[in-house]
Amino acid sequence: MTRDVLLTIEGLSKSYPGVKANDDVSFQIGEGEVHALLGENGAGKSTLVKMIYGLVKPDEGRMTFRREEYTPSEPREARGLGVAMVFQHFSLFDALNVAENVALGMDNPPPMGELAGRIREVSEGYGLPLDPERLVGDLSAGERQRVEIIRCLLQDPKLLIMDEPTSVLTPQEVNILFGTLRQLAAEGTSILYISHKLEEIKALCDEATILRRGKVVGTCTPRDSTAREMAEMMVGAELNAPQRAPINPGPVALQVRNLSVPAPSAFGTSLREIGFEVRQGEVLGIGGVAGNGQDELLLALSGEVKTPRDCVQINGLDVGDLGPNERRKAGLCTAPEERLGHAAVPDLSLMENALLSGAVRKQLTKNGFIDWAGTRRFAEEVVKTFDVRTPGIGTAARALSGGNLQKFVLGREIMQEPEVIIVNQPTWGVDAAAAAFIRQALLNRAAKGAAVVVISQDIDEIMEIADRFAALNEGRLSAPVPTQGLTIDEIGLMLGGAHGMHEAEVHHVQA
């Protein structure tokens, strides 16, 4: 089908100290087209869409939008011309209601009564119903994303940019979102869609542009390509699926019993009587929709939140009332979901961030003094082993792309050789090659006898690497069951809150 061209990009380039983020990028997006922008972490996708949205000014090149010269100096100007963007990380205030959050994101919001009516009308019209009076803090992750999308749609965009829009959604919510995007495209709205989930790209997108190290290296029609072909175009090499040796679980390395912790904030989730155990060499996958206690569980297990005695044991040692450093010393390393601000200090260098969590297990301090030479070696080893794309270990954490920072954070923890490692959303926002590498690194750690806990909203990820699966729902954990033979329907039942479903009952469902 021939489409009129909406956006033309010609020879866009953008450089930062030590890196050329975009190098002579050119492509077009047609009216009503769903266009995928693909590339591994650090390929230049974020810089490119920031130039389209007016957040970054290109060094070279030009853009035309609706056949007019397009040089937005700020997002307000881009929005005024018909370009809207839904970011990967939500920018919402928990203590405000839906209508108030929508108003804050609009340049000229109407009166609140009129806006509430428009929110109901537009959200229901696009199959994303929202109550404008509900507090955002009470919404699920999927409903929060609806707020961001409806805020954009109220401004009648001609081009909607979406960055990793399904990373926090259930399969059912993904189907609803795709229905909305197809409806928008049918009405003539163009969509620039960024995602590492290539099967979704195949299902949704009309065309794809592939970036590698800042340059366009190819285009394709996703429905005519396999996910593997697109992934290999992105990375320029053959991809290998994670491999694991047959396991022979050893003694229990991590035991959690009757773990109950109150919610850390008004909009948090209380943990209620959580119990499980993980043996040496075993991988336990914990699934759940965002906001069901994943962050709270990691905080409790890491020692960042105080827990009672006798509820967490590492290799038989009670660490229930110990803090993070004491738990690290006992053999536990963790990697939280929020990489920038929690896992890493944004303005500190990679070397300094390596010191923050590696000091205990890598013995980087002595008699109150920092071993900077040892810290440098450790940071350089992480960067080299985990292929972190960065000008050097003196680079600030905030300067890395999300995927590269994720590789650094995971590498920093894995390379401390913990006996127990717990990771939350280990491959969120990383490309196919990096995801495969991270999963393989976790499997390798398990093969060396570590107990591994992977908390993830990506069910495919859990099914690929975990030996057993448990679902977290409203702060409760279902009984872990073997992943072998587990179906999507059974997983959905567990994710929906079948808390009392024990292993025998799951096997009965399978039968």
Secondary structure, 3 states (H helix, E strand, C coil): CCCCEEEEEEEEEEEECCEEEEEEEEEEEECCCEEEEEECCCCCHHHHHHHHCCCCCCCEEEEEECCEECCCCCHHHHHHHCEEEECCCCCCCCCCEHHHHHHHCCCCCCCHHHHHHHHHHHHHHCCCCCCCCCEHHHCCHHHHHHHHHHHHHCCCCCEEEEECCCCCCCHHHHHHHHHHHHHHHHCCCEEEEECCCHHHHHHHCCEEEEEECCEEEEEECHHHCCHHHHHHHHHCCCCCCCCCCCCCCCCEEEEEEEEEECCCCCCCCCEEEEEEEEECCCEEEEECCCCCCHHHHHHHHHCCCCCCCCCEEECCEECCCCCHHHHHHHCEEEECCCCECCCECCCCEHHHHHHHHHCCCCCCEECCEECHHHHHHHHHHHHHHCCCCCCCCCCEHHHCCHHHHHHHHHHHHHCCCCCEEEEECCCCCCCHHHHHHHHHHHHHHHHCCCEEEEEECCHHHHHHHCCEEEEEECCEECCCEECCCCCHHHHHHHHCCCCCCCHHHHHHHHC
